[in-house]
């Protein structure tokens, strides 16, 4: 668990910028807490795997949008190689 009780992933810790975005939208926070730790890990890894700050920002926005739509895992991505 991270600050304010928001669950993280299995391997990756929830970064502050992604945590703030998740907490800003109650529906996304509820879905985040409902998905599995492995699924949360996939979202975190997808966001932090972007090498440039611009890419990371885009991924955070896309993650928020996809989570709002009910998507439980990032689509079209090979998955976290760190588990």
Buried (B, 14 or more C-beta within 10 A) or exposed (E): EEEEEBBBBBBBEBBEBBBEBBBEBEEBBEBBEEBEEBBBBBBBBBBBBBEEEEEBEEBBEBBBEBBEEEBBBBEEEEEBEEE
